[in-house]
Amino acid sequence: MAFPMKELEVHNDLLDDHEAMEKQFREEGYLFFRGVLDPDAVEAVREKYFSILVEDYGVVDPGQDLPVWNGKDVSEFPIKVPEAYGSGTWEKFTSNPKIHAFFERVMGEPISWVPSTEYRLNPPAPEDPEDWVAGRHQDGFFNEGIPFRTCWVPFTDIDAECGGLTIAPGLNKLGYLHDRGAPPKYGIPADAIKESDWARPEAYHPGDVLIFGEDTPHAGLVNRSKVFRLSMDIRFSAKSDPQPVVGELSAFGAGWITIDTAGGPVTLTVDDRSYLRLKDGAQLPVSEMEQFLQVGERMMAGRDGDRALVVRPQKG
Ligand SMILES: [Fe+2]
């Protein structure tokens, strides 16, 4: 288990006070709600995850309440489970009127869902990591021009041993902590965030959601339990916020791309300041862009006028 962490506050009592919610979000960079998500919508995702673990991979035995690992080799278990991506699971979850209405209530105005979802089915790890908060990052650093709030949604009971999301409340006010002099991934230096800054609840439960901002440092703690850790992260923004350019890549050349969006084709210029995230999150030089792009691929871009700020594949 990781080092002891501060307990997160629960904000259910702020749900009827939008101004207080916004103040909490601005000041501390997060909102944490217990038992607020529609149980049927949560159960549908949980069932999908269980079917992947039981039927597709055979790493959990049938008929279990908890996704207890049955001991079958998981050394090759994929980080991004292909059976989840493209399955329509997050689209179905967020289009549930009760789920959508909850997040609109939090935002206080109509929202859009940003097509940037991660499905996480994390097997138990064989040993403790050297650095428990390795991979610490702020989502906004890699998504310039695409405003959003990230929602981390658990689908099993997730205690400290099972790991999962930890955030550094209040450090959102320090701006980006990423090292701009350390390409291609620009990681946050380990000493930029003290151990005493990290927080998580004693346990997450299905129905809970932790919403955090683009500037909120966070990391995923290794799973040292005997069960799979099941969660999903989904992202929304206010409809009134600048929206990303989303669609199919239809053409590209040296220094430009065209994405066919629902509203028609959009051509953006790409230059050395554009953050190209076309493989593992590392920034690619523009000169290599054409090697990694494929016509027909689903893409998303943040823009400043006709210039791309970030170019990346759509996820989920
Ligand atoms: Fe993140």
Residues whose N, C-alpha, C, O or C-beta is under 5 A from the ligand:
A	BS01	LIG	D139
